[in-house]
Amino acid sequence: MEAEARAGKKEALHDKEILERLKKSLESGILPVSDAELSHAIKSEPRLNDLRLLTTKRQLYLINERNPMFRRNCLPRSRRLARNIW
């Protein structure tokens, strides 16, 4: 993307501007999910949205699938829920 921005491609310049805002936000300790404008800018640009940045997620669930009780009782339900979310 950097090379495209140096070449003057309009889309790449816009993406670079958003990524620079993202970098400043992260360096100052502010997550993009807290900045509605920045979060919307990232999600509305296809090339940036494809990055699927964890810092733009409101919630993140970590699941230990190695636990046998979890596999039996919760795994099928959690997979159904994940399909609905994504």
C-alpha positions, 0 to 999 in steps of 0.5 A: 500500500505504501508503494501505491500511495507514493505512486499517487493512487487516490485510494491508497492515499486515502487508506494510508491516511486512515492507517496513520490515524490508526497508528496515532490512536494506538500509540496514544493508547486509544483503541479504534473501537473507542473512536467511532469516526476512525472505526467507521472509516476502517470498516467502510474501506474494503481494503482496510476492513479485510485486515480484520483488526482485533482492535476494531472489535467491541468484544473478543471471545477466547475459547479453550476447545481442549477442555472435554466438558466444553467440547461436549456441552458448549462447542456445538452452540458456540460454533453456531453463534460464531457463524451468526456473528461472522 
